Amino acid sequence: MARFTKLVPALALSAVSLTMPVAAQDDTATLNGHLSGDLITHDPVIIREGETYYVFSTVGRYIGIKTSPDLRHWTDAGAVFDAIPQWAQDTIPGTEGIWAPDISYVDGEYRLYYSISTFGSNRSAIGLATNVTLDPKAKNYRWKDHGLVVMSTKDSDFNAIDPNLVVDSEGRQWLALGSFWSGIKLFPLDPATGKPAPGTEPYSIARRLGVEGGPNPIEAPFIFRHDGWYYMLNSFDYCCKGVNSTYYTVVARSRKVTGPYRGKDGSEAMLGGGTIFLRADLQEKQRFRGPGHTGFFTDTDGTSYVVYHAYDKEADGAPKLRIAPIRWDADGWPIAQY
């Protein structure tokens, strides 16, 4: 989910086919071992403009921003919004914050998709804001809100939060989203508006097999391309419980953006399958727990990274920013060097 607060009790892990990656490295040998500064974050995504890295996340109420010159030391840089947009307050009564952003540079502008909801409800909406620069010192720095993109209601079989913009190999644009309910959806977008055409029906690309009528804990999709494949990261189980969180991250891949996505062992994402990418109990001196809500980023030197949050046992379970370089195994599967 998109904010860190109390959640419903965790279910036992589903009996799905999940394979384990290579064991993690020693914390002191990784980028994570050198992170410093303001690291409190939740649901992070990362991007670079010029010589500055930007992380957008669910911090505060209005999409927090952190910046770094080197991916190591991070500084608070304010927020995207100074208030919840009026359309969002009208559409989702009772909302108190803006959650789970996604940031991309597309067609000469930065697109920031964001979530509006109330915790545990699928009366939710995704909005869109754009800017021509991320540098708040620039004269043309201004976030322009474009309002509603996708909405779900109590009658919907999905939950319109946790957006992720995907551009496929043919340049077509898609929006992956979803949390719990019937799983992860993929909407084709009109590139001129960044929104689906009216009446557009989504593709279903991943789900969990839970108790009928009960929670199906899958959320926070992030899809990226590598070497002719589309890779999808999803968070399984429960965030938002500090060091008692059971969040972990699963990867599956497909030759087509619309699926079918499968894990390394062939297990189907639509049947709850995939391959474990980040374990619930990260082996970083046994300190961090519940890694999830991942974002993927490739730097100008070609190095790819996964960004995520995990709960820090040495900070009373506070969610902390984590960043891990990616290497690829012999079969083309990503391995996080956390």
C-alpha positions in Angstrom: 0.0 0.0 0.0 1.0 3.6 -0.3 1.3 4.9 3.2 2.9 3.6 6.4 0.2 3.0 9.0 -1.5 0.0 10.7 -2.8 -2.7 8.3 -4.9 -5.8 8.6 -3.3 -8.9 10.0 -1.1 -10.7 7.6 -2.1 -13.9 5.9 0.1 -16.9 5.6 2.2 -17.0 2.4 0.3 -18.5 -0.5 1.7 -21.8 -1.7 2.9 -20.5 -5.0 6.0 -21.4 -6.9 8.7 -18.9 -6.0 12.4 -19.4 -6.5 15.2 -17.8 -4.5 18.1 -15.7 -5.9 21.7 -15.7 -5.0 22.4 -14.6 -1.4 22.9 -10.9 -0.7 26.3 -9.4 -0.3 27.8 -8.0 3.0 26.1 -4.6 3.7 29.4 -2.8 3.9 30.3 -3.7 0.3 27.1 -2.3 -1.2 25.7 1.1 -2.1 23.2 0.7 0.7 26.0 0.5 3.1 27.0 4.1 2.2 23.6 5.8 2.1 23.4 8.8 4.4 21.4 12.0 5.1 17.6 12.1 5.1 16.6 8.5 4.3 13.1 8.3 5.7 11.0 7.4 2.7 8.1 5.1 1.5 7.2 4.0 -2.0 10.2 5.6 -3.7 10.9 6.2 -7.4 14.1 7.6 -8.8 15.2 9.7 -11.8 18.2 11.9 -12.8 18.2 15.3 -14.3 21.6 16.8 -15.1 24.0 16.1 -12.2 21.2 15.6 -9.6 19.3 12.5 -8.6 15.7 12.9 -7.4 13.6 10.5 -5.3 9.9 11.0 -5.1 8.0 9.2 -2.5 5.1 9.0 0.0 6.7 11.2 2.7 4.7 13.8 4.4 1.3 14.4 2.8 2.0 15.8 -0.6 4.7 13.7 -2.3 8.1 14.3 -0.8 11.2 15.0 -2.8 14.8 14.1 -1.9 17.9 15.0 -3.9 21.5 13.7 -4.1 24.6 14.6 -6.2 26.0 11.1 -6.0 23.3 8.5 -5.1 24.8 8.3 -1.6 24.0 11.4 0.5 20.3 12.5 0.4 18.7 15.8 1.3 15.1 16.8 1.8 13.9 19.1 -1.0 10.3 19.8 -0.1 7.2 18.4 -1.8 5.5 18.4 -5.2 2.2 19.8 -3.9 1.3 22.2 -1.1 -2.2 20.9 -0.9 -4.4 18.1 -2.1 -5.9 19.1 -5.5 -9.5 20.1 -5.3 -10.6 17.5 -7.8 -9.1 14.8 -5.7 -10.8 16.0 -2.5 -14.1 16.1 -4.4 -13.6 12.7 -6.1 -12.3 10.8 -3.0 -14.0 12.3 0.1 -12.0 11.8 3.2 -8.6 11.6 1.5 -5.8 13.1 3.7 -2.7 12.6 1.5 -1.1 11.9 -1.8 0.5 8.5 -2.2 2.8 6.3 -4.3 4.2 8.5 -7.1 5.7 7.5 -10.4 8.1 9.7 -12.3 9.2 9.5 -16.0 10.6 11.8 -18.7 8.4 11.5 -21.8 8.1 13.7 -24.9 10.0 16.6 -23.4 8.3 16.7 -20.0 8.4 15.0 -16.6 5.2 13.1 -15.9 4.4 12.4 -12.2 1.5 10.0 -11.7 0.2 9.9 -8.1 -2.5 8.1 -6.0 -5.4 9.4 -4.1 -7.3 7.0 -1.7 -8.3 6.3 1.8 -6.5 3.4 3.5 -7.9 -0.1 2.7 -10.6 1.2 0.3 -10.7 0.8 -3.5 -12.5 4.0 -4.0 -9.3 5.5 -5.4 -8.0 7.6 -8.2 -4.7 8.3 -10.0 -3.8 11.8 -11.0 -1.2 13.3 -13.3 1.1 16.3 -12.9 3.8 17.5 -15.3 6.8 19.8 -15.2 9.5 20.7 -17.8 12.2 20.5 -15.1 12.9 19.0 -11.7 15.2 21.8 -10.6 13.2 24.1 -8.2 15.8 26.9 -8.9 14.9 27.0 -12.6 12.7 29.9 -13.8 10.3 27.5 -15.6 9.9 25.1 -12.6 6.2 24.6 -12.1 4.1 21.5 -11.5 0.9 21.6 -13.6 -1.8 19.3 -12.4 -3.9 17.5 -15.1 -6.5 15.9 -12.8 -8.0 12.5 -13.0 -6.4 9.7 -15.0 -8.1 6.5 -13.7 -10.6 5.9 -11.0 -11.9 2.8 -9.2 -15.0 2.5 -7.0 -16.4 0.0 -4.5 -18.0 -1.7 -7.4 -14.6 -2.1 -9.3 -12.6 -5.3 -9.2 -9.3 -3.4 -9.0 -7.8 -0.5 -7.0 -6.5 2.6 -8.8 -3.4 3.3 -6.8 0.4 2.5 -7.3 0.8 3.8 -10.9 3.7 3.1 -13.2 4.2 4.5 -16.7 5.5 2.0 -19.2 6.7 2.8 -22.8 7.0 -0.3 -24.9 9.4 -1.1 -27.7 7.1 0.5 -30.3 6.8 3.7 -28.3 3.2 3.0 -27.1 2.4 4.2 -23.6 0.8 2.2 -20.8 -0.1 2.6 -17.2 0.4 -0.3 -14.8 -1.4 0.0 -11.5 -3.1 -2.0 -8.7 -3.2 -3.0 -5.1 -5.0 -6.1 -3.8 -8.5 -6.9 -5.1 -8.1 -8.8 -8.5 -4.5 -7.7 -8.9 -2.4 -5.7 -11.3 -3.9 -4.0 -14.3 -2.4 -2.4 -17.5 -4.2 0.5 -19.3 -3.2 1.7 -22.7 -2.7 5.5 -22.7 -3.3 8.2 -25.2 0.3 9.7 -25.5 -1.1 13.2 -26.1 -2.9 13.3 -22.7 -1.2 10.6 -20.7 -4.6 9.2 -19.9 -6.7 6.2 -21.2 -9.4 6.9 -23.7 -12.9 6.9 -22.2 -14.3 3.4 -21.8 -10.8 1.8 -22.0 -10.7 -1.7 -20.5 -7.4 -2.8 -18.9 -5.4 -6.0 -19.3 -5.0 -8.2 -16.2 -1.3 -9.1 -15.9 -0.7 -10.4 -12.3 -2.7 -11.4 -9.2 -2.4 -13.4 -6.0 -4.4 -16.5 -5.2 -5.9 -15.7 -1.8 -9.0 -16.6 0.2 -12.1 -16.0 -1.8 -13.6 -12.7 -0.7 -10.5 -11.9 1.4 -7.3 -9.9 0.8 -5.1 -10.8 -2.2 -1.8 -9.1 -1.2 -0.1 -8.0 -4.4 0.6 -4.3 -5.4 3.0 -1.7 -6.6 3.9 -2.9 -10.1 6.9 -1.6 -11.9 7.6 -2.7 -15.5 10.9 -2.1 -17.4 12.6 -3.4 -20.6 15.9 -5.2 -20.9 17.3 -7.2 -23.7 14.0 -7.9 -25.5 12.0 -8.7 -22.3 9.5 -6.8 -20.2 10.3 -7.4 -16.5 7.6 -6.7 -13.9 8.3 -6.2 -10.2 5.4 -6.6 -7.7 5.3 -6.4 -3.9 3.7 -9.3 -2.2 2.2 -9.5 1.3 2.0 -6.6 3.8 3.9 -3.3 4.2 3.3 -0.6 6.8 3.9 -2.7 10.0 7.5 -1.6 10.7 9.8 -4.5 11.5 6.8 -6.8 11.5 6.1 -6.1 7.8 6.1 -9.2 5.6 6.5 -7.3 2.3 8.8 -8.9 -0.3 9.3 -8.4 -4.0 8.8 -10.8 -6.9 9.9 -10.5 -10.6 8.3 -12.1 -13.7 9.0 -11.4 -17.4 7.3 -11.5 -20.7 8.1 -10.9 -24.4 5.0 -8.7 -24.6 4.1 -5.8 -22.4 0.6 -7.2 -22.0 1.9 -10.6 -20.8 1.8 -13.4 -20.0 4.4 -12.8 -17.3 6.2 -15.8 -15.8 8.9 -16.4 -13.2 12.2 -18.1 -13.7 10.7 -21.5 -13.1 7.8 -20.9 -15.5 5.2 -20.0 -12.8 2.5 -17.7 -14.1 2.0 -14.2 -12.7 -1.7 -14.5 -13.2 -1.6 -17.6 -10.9 0.4 -16.0 -8.1 3.8 -17.0 -9.5 7.1 -15.3 -10.0 10.6 -15.4 -8.7 11.7 -13.8 -5.4 13.7 -10.6 -6.1 14.0 -9.0 -2.6 13.4 -11.3 0.4 11.3 -10.2 3.3 14.2 -10.7 5.7 17.0 -8.9 3.9 20.4 -10.2 4.9 21.8 -6.7 5.7 23.2 -7.5 9.2 19.6 -8.7 9.9 18.7 -5.0 10.2 16.2 -4.4 7.4 12.8 -6.0 7.0 9.9 -5.9 4.4 11.6 -4.5 1.2 9.1 -3.4 -1.4 7.4 -0.8 -3.6 10.3 -0.9 -6.0 11.3 1.4 -8.8 13.8 0.8 -11.5 16.3 3.2 -13.0 19.2 3.1 -15.5 21.9 5.8 -15.1 23.8 7.5 -17.9 26.7 5.1 -17.5 24.4 2.1 -18.2 24.2 0.9 -14.6 20.7 -0.1 -13.5 19.4 0.2 -10.0 16.4 -0.8 -8.0 15.1 1.7 -5.4 12.8 0.5 -2.6 12.0 1.1 1.0 12.7 -1.3 3.9 12.0 -1.0 7.7 15.0 -0.3 9.9 15.2 -2.3 13.1 17.8 0.2 14.4 15.4 3.1 13.9 12.2 1.8 15.6 11.0 0.3 12.3 11.1 3.5 10.3 11.0 3.1 6.5 14.3 3.9 4.9 15.5 4.5 1.4 17.4 1.6 -0.1 19.2 1.5 -3.5 20.8 -1.6 -5.1 22.7 -1.9 -8.3 21.4 -4.7 -10.6 23.5 -7.5 -12.2 22.1 -10.0 -14.7 22.5 -13.7 -14.4 23.3 -16.1 -17.3 19.6 -16.5 -18.2 18.9 -12.7 -18.2 17.3 -12.4 -14.8 18.0 -9.4 -12.6 19.8 -9.8 -9.2 19.8 -6.9 -6.7 23.2 -6.3 -5.1 21.9 -5.1 -1.8 
